[in-house]
């Protein structure tokens, strides 16, 4: 996730991080994700975003679950492609 802030301007814009500001490191991002999980905030945030998108007719597919979203943010959860995949 840390690399995504460097590589993808859209992520920095979404997180309201300036091009020249200090970007969060991996431990900071993981602490944030763990706090979201601990207080069950990811599910609430996702439900709010989905509701707003639905109201505006912008939700194109079924809502993803917070557990899938949280899993994609955890370190090491995305494995690189190999010849076997």
N, C-alpha and C positions, 0 to 999 in steps of 0.2 A: 504494500500500500504506500509505503514511504516513497518508492520510486515513481509511483503514479503522480504524486504531487509535482515531481520534477519534470516528468515526461508529458503530462497532460494538462495544458492550460485550463481546460474546462473544470477539472477537479479543484485547481487553485481558486478559480473564480467562484465555484460553488461553496467552497469553504471560506470564502472572503479573505483569501491570503494574497497579498500583493506579490508581484513578480520578484520584488527585491526584499521581501520580508523573510525572516527566519522561518523555515518550514519545520513542522513537527517531525521528530525522529520516530523510529519504530517503537521503542518502549512507551513513548507518550501516546501514540496511536493505540497501542494495545491496552494501556491503562484506561483510556477513554472507552474502548470497546467493552472492557470488563465492567466498567461502571454502568454502562448501558444495560448489560446483561444482569448485573447484580440488582439493579433497581427496576428491571423489566421495562425500561424506557424505549428500547428499540421497537417493541411491539406497538406501544402507544404512538410513537412517532410515525411508524409505517402506516398504522390505521388512519391517522390524521392526514397524512399525505395522500393516501389512497382515496379517502373521502373527498378531499379537495379536488383531486384530479377527476373523480367521478362526477362531482357537481359541475365541473367545467367541460365535461365530455372529452377529457383528454386521456382517460385510462384505456389503453388499447387491448390489454389482455388481463387475465385473472391476476389478482394480487399475489405477489410472492410472499412467502411466510418470513417472519422475522428470523426464524432459525436458519433458513437458507441464506438470508442476507448477512446475518452475523457470522455464519460459517465462511462466507466468502471474504470476510475482513480479517479472519484470524491468520496469523503467520503460519505458513506451511500447509495451508489447506488446499492450495491449488498446485497440483503436480504438473511438472513439465511434460509435454508430449514426447512419447518415445515411439520407436518403430512398431512396438506391439500394440499401440492404441489405435 
